[in-house]
Amino acid sequence: MTNCSLNTAESTTDSSKTARTSPSIRINTSEILLPPVSASQSEEDNERETLPFDTKGNNQETGKAGTPCCPLGWIVVITGPMKGQSLAITQTTNHIGSAPGCELPLPLDAAIAPKQLILRYADDKREFSICQFPGAKPISTFSNNNIVTMQEQTLSHGETLSISDRTTLRFIPFCDSSFSWDSIQ
């Protein structure tokens, strides 16, 4: 349960002026409960063993590449039901799919798997890569019509990805060989 209180502060500059009131709200957040994490440790370990890279986006230190506050790049939807929308890449590992829990969600196209692709940023190489999520149909293709596979493949600036028969994405990196958040003090 959250406790809220409304305080009114009065101030006067002299006796001839009227009193001003300005409300301030104070919220006690110490009692806010978060739901428990449902993924089991064994599932995470199995996933890491079968994929070419970590799918959890574990880099969560403040000010490091991959934190939610630091954009690494964007995907822009250029065709499909979400045409014109952009999604910020803010973690080192991102799931692209129709599931609402994906870091890069595309929920309006029923042909997109709940988790279809994994997009990763490697800060040490300062490059992005993509691969198919295990179990997803290999329907996604690059702009050169090569199929996205389970093997990690490098993404280039401006590359397009056909993720379904309706939805096409364009990849725009922010971090690259000339810039990285880790290089900023």
C-alpha positions as CSV (number, residue, x, y, z in Angstrom):
1,M,0.0,0.0,0.0
2,T,1.3,3.4,-0.9
3,N,0.9,6.3,1.5
4,C,0.2,9.7,0.0
5,S,-0.1,13.0,1.7
6,L,-1.0,16.5,0.5
7,N,0.8,19.4,2.2
8,T,-0.1,23.0,1.6
9,A,2.7,25.6,2.0
10,E,1.7,29.2,2.6
11,S,4.0,32.1,1.9
12,T,3.5,35.9,2.2
13,T,5.9,38.6,1.2
14,D,4.2,41.3,3.3
15,S,1.0,41.9,5.1
16,S,-0.6,43.7,2.2
17,K,-0.3,40.8,-0.2
18,T,-2.5,37.7,-0.2
19,A,-1.2,34.4,0.9
20,R,-0.2,32.0,-1.8
21,T,-0.7,28.3,-1.5
22,S,1.1,25.6,-3.5
23,P,0.3,22.0,-3.0
24,S,3.1,19.4,-2.7
25,I,2.6,15.7,-2.9
26,R,4.8,13.2,-0.9
27,I,4.6,9.5,-1.7
28,N,6.0,6.8,0.5
29,T,7.4,4.2,-1.9
30,S,8.9,1.9,0.7
31,E,5.8,-0.3,0.6
32,I,5.6,-0.8,-3.2
33,L,5.8,-4.5,-3.9
34,L,7.3,-5.8,-7.1
35,P,6.3,-9.2,-8.6
36,P,8.8,-12.0,-8.1
37,V,11.1,-13.0,-11.0
38,S,9.6,-16.2,-12.6
39,A,12.5,-17.5,-14.7
40,S,14.3,-20.4,-13.1
41,Q,18.1,-20.4,-13.0
42,S,18.3,-23.7,-14.9
43,E,16.4,-22.2,-17.8
44,E,18.8,-19.3,-18.0
45,D,21.8,-21.7,-17.9
46,N,20.3,-23.9,-20.7
47,E,19.6,-20.9,-22.9
48,R,23.2,-19.6,-22.5
49,E,24.6,-22.9,-23.5
50,T,22.6,-23.1,-26.8
51,L,23.0,-19.5,-28.0
52,P,26.0,-17.8,-29.6
53,F,25.7,-15.0,-26.9
54,D,24.0,-14.1,-23.7
55,T,20.3,-13.3,-24.3
56,K,19.5,-11.6,-21.0
57,G,21.1,-8.1,-21.5
58,N,23.0,-8.4,-18.2
59,N,25.0,-5.2,-18.3
60,Q,23.1,-3.0,-15.9
61,E,25.8,-0.8,-14.3
62,T,24.9,2.9,-14.4
63,G,26.7,4.8,-17.2
64,K,27.8,1.7,-19.1
65,A,26.8,0.7,-22.6
66,G,23.6,-1.2,-22.5
67,T,21.9,0.6,-19.6
68,P,18.3,1.8,-20.2
69,C,19.5,5.4,-20.0
70,C,22.0,5.2,-22.8
71,P,20.7,4.6,-26.4
72,L,23.0,2.3,-28.4
73,G,20.9,2.7,-31.6
74,W,17.4,2.3,-33.0
75,I,15.3,0.1,-35.1
76,V,12.7,2.0,-37.2
77,V,9.6,0.2,-38.6
78,I,9.4,1.1,-42.3
79,T,6.6,-1.2,-43.3
80,G,3.8,-2.9,-41.4
81,P,1.2,-2.1,-38.8
82,M,3.7,-0.1,-36.7
83,K,5.1,1.9,-39.7
84,G,6.9,5.0,-38.6
85,Q,7.6,4.0,-35.0
86,S,11.2,3.8,-33.7
87,L,12.4,1.6,-30.8
88,A,15.5,2.5,-28.9
89,I,18.2,-0.2,-28.4
90,T,19.2,0.4,-24.8
91,Q,20.7,-2.9,-23.7
92,T,23.6,-5.0,-24.9
93,T,21.2,-7.9,-25.7
94,N,17.6,-7.3,-27.0
95,H,14.8,-9.6,-28.0
96,I,12.8,-8.6,-31.1
97,G,9.3,-10.1,-31.2
98,S,5.6,-9.8,-30.6
99,A,5.7,-10.5,-26.8
100,P,5.2,-7.5,-24.6
101,G,8.3,-8.5,-22.5
102,C,10.6,-8.1,-25.5
103,E,13.1,-5.2,-25.3
104,L,12.1,-4.3,-28.9
105,P,8.4,-5.3,-29.0
106,L,6.4,-5.5,-32.3
107,P,3.0,-6.6,-31.0
108,L,0.8,-5.6,-33.9
109,D,1.9,-8.2,-36.5
110,A,0.5,-11.7,-35.8
111,A,3.1,-13.2,-38.1
112,I,6.0,-12.2,-35.8
113,A,6.9,-14.9,-33.2
114,P,6.8,-13.9,-29.5
115,K,10.6,-13.9,-29.5
116,Q,11.9,-13.9,-33.1
117,L,15.3,-12.3,-33.2
118,I,18.1,-11.4,-30.8
119,L,20.0,-8.2,-31.5
120,R,23.2,-7.7,-29.6
121,Y,25.7,-4.9,-29.1
122,A,29.3,-5.9,-28.4
123,D,31.0,-2.9,-26.8
124,D,34.5,-4.4,-27.1
125,K,34.1,-4.6,-30.9
126,R,31.7,-1.6,-31.1
127,E,29.4,-3.5,-33.4
128,F,25.9,-4.9,-33.6
129,S,24.9,-8.5,-34.5
130,I,21.7,-10.4,-34.9
131,C,20.6,-14.0,-34.9
132,Q,17.3,-16.0,-34.9
133,F,15.8,-16.8,-31.5
134,P,15.8,-20.6,-30.9
135,G,12.5,-22.2,-32.0
136,A,11.5,-19.2,-34.2
137,K,10.8,-19.9,-37.9
138,P,13.7,-18.7,-40.0
139,I,11.6,-16.1,-41.9
140,S,13.6,-13.0,-41.2
141,T,15.9,-11.7,-44.0
142,F,18.5,-9.0,-44.4
143,S,18.3,-6.3,-47.1
144,N,20.5,-8.6,-49.3
145,N,17.9,-11.4,-48.9
146,N,20.2,-13.6,-46.7
147,I,18.2,-15.4,-44.1
148,V,18.9,-14.6,-40.4
149,T,20.1,-17.8,-38.8
150,M,21.1,-19.1,-35.4
151,Q,24.6,-17.9,-36.1
152,E,25.5,-14.4,-35.0
153,Q,25.7,-12.1,-38.1
154,T,26.9,-8.5,-38.1
155,L,24.5,-5.7,-38.8
156,S,25.5,-2.6,-40.8
157,H,24.2,0.9,-40.6
158,G,21.0,1.3,-42.6
159,E,20.5,-2.4,-43.0
160,T,16.9,-3.5,-43.4
161,L,15.4,-6.6,-41.9
162,S,12.2,-8.2,-43.2
163,I,10.9,-9.7,-40.0
164,S,7.5,-10.9,-41.6
165,D,5.7,-10.6,-44.8
166,R,4.3,-7.2,-43.6
167,T,6.9,-5.8,-41.3
168,T,10.3,-4.4,-42.3
169,L,12.8,-2.7,-39.9
170,R,15.7,-0.4,-40.6
171,F,18.7,-0.5,-38.2
172,I,20.3,2.7,-37.1
173,P,23.3,2.5,-34.8
174,F,24.4,5.3,-32.4
175,C,27.4,3.6,-30.9
176,D,30.0,2.5,-33.5
177,S,33.8,2.7,-34.1
178,S,33.7,6.5,-33.5
179,F,31.6,6.6,-30.3
180,S,30.9,4.4,-27.3
181,W,29.3,5.3,-23.9
182,D,32.2,3.6,-22.2
183,S,34.5,6.2,-23.7
184,I,32.6,9.1,-22.0
185,Q,33.8,9.9,-18.4
